[in-house]
Amino acid sequence: MVAGNWKMNKNLQEGVALATELKNMVTNPACKVVIGTPFIHLATVAELLKGTPIEVAAENCADKEKGAFTGEVSAEMVRSTGATYCILGHSERRAYYHETAAILKDKVELALQNGLKPIFCIGEVKEEREANRQNEVVKAQLEGSLFHLSAEDFGKITLAYEPVWAIGTGLTATPQQAEEMHAYIRSLVAERYGKQVADDTTILYGGSCNEKNAAELFANEDVDGGLIGGASLIAEKFCAIIAAR
Ligand code: PGA
């Protein structure tokens, strides 16, 4: 899978223009292609991409089902737009909006209950990497929000390993660092759910992945694609990354 994460970029008209470009360019991809857009784009972009190989993701959803939560957008609302995926646990949401493992656990459950497939982000910050604590951090993130799920529900999750020090910094993990962590993540999934589920789990790499380094990252056995921020905002770059998969 190659998934885009537009973050808080593009107004509605610009977003529709980008989605239209992608619709024309991504006609027969060799992998699953998803674009994550701001909430306000979802309905229009999902309609535009209906019947194409590109699926649409929200970048977040509420941790409550419905009701008096001014400004929030529920998983059910997201699903009603035609979006099929939901990015959850992004490090920017964990850091700036104080999303804890427990909150993310609720969001994952609501997404699944409403037929959305979570793209769940995990990853360590720079200080944790420097202290060689990346494995325990990622393990705790998986245990805190996902490992209570049944094997059937876990099968609907796509994982995205995004070392926080690599996001938007131009500092990419080396292919070796990525492979080491992806293999470790897969071993944790195997311990919890067995080898078959682990082999079937899609684990994306994210963090300054671009059209220049994608092929090298994706060549690793346990790297099943990418979650792309900055480079997903330019159709040619995003398409080159899809072609690298
Ligand atoms: P980046 O963002 O590709 O701009 O580093 C990736 C992400 O945050 O998902």
Residues whose N, C-alpha, C, O or C-beta is under 5 A from the ligand:
A	BS01	PGA	N5 A166 I167 G168 T169 G206 G207 S208 C209 L227 I228 G229 G230 A231
